[in-house]
């Protein structure tokens, strides 16, 4: 039967091994998450600019100004709304 001193020594050694393994695991996880974040940032490429949205003078639906029909200072979402607001 082992003595209490050797049992305690064995438990402390196992505890140290577990703590070191946990620390190594945490360091690896942090390194991987930083690596993943840096890849995500580097993948971002400048895309198209967000178009200016304008409301239709008839129904108030917002549409990109590049697709809107314009008469004076008013914008329209369709030819029907342009014709209806005369």
N, C-alpha and C positions, 0 to 999 in steps of 0.2 A: 504494500500500500504506500503510495507516494506521500511525502510529508506535505504539510500545509505550505511551507516555503516554496517547494518546487511547483506545487499547484498554482500558487499565486504568481510565480515567475512565468509559468506557461500561459496563464490568462493575460498577464500584462504584455507578453510578447505577441500573442494573438491580437490583442487590442491595438498594439502599435502597427502591426501588419495591416489591420483593417483600416486604421486611420491613414496610413500612407497610401493604400490602395484608393481610398475615398478621395484624398487630395489629388492624386494623379488623375482620377476619373474627372474630377471637377475642372482641373486645368485643361484636360483634353476637350471637354465639352465647351468651355469658354473659348478656346482656340478655334474650334470648329464653328461656333456661332459667329465669331468675328470674321472668319474666313468667308462664311456664307453671306454675311452682311456686306462685306467689301465686294463680293461678286455681284450682288444685287445692285449696288450703287454703280459699279462699273458698267453694268448692262444697260442702264438707262441712257437712252440716246435722245437728243433733242428732237421732239416730235413736232407735229404741226401745232401752230399757235391756236389757242382757243378762240373761236370766232366771236365777234361781238353779237350778242343776241338782242333783237329788237321785237317789240310787241306789235301784233297786227292791230291796225286802227279799228277793225270791226269786232273781232272775237278775242283780242288780247293774248292770243297764243304767241309765245316767243319763238322766233325762228332766226337762224343766222342771217346777218345783214347781207351776206353774199347771195343768199337764195331769195331774199324778200323782193317784192315788187314795190317800187317807190314812186310816189307822186307828191311833189312838194316836200314837206317835212314829215309826211306820214308813210308808214310801211304797211304792206299787205301780205298775207300768207298765200293768197291765190288770186287768180284773175277775177273770179266771181266776187270776192270781197272788194277788190279794186273797183269793179264796175258798180257794186252796190253802194259804195260810199261816194257818190257824186253829188 
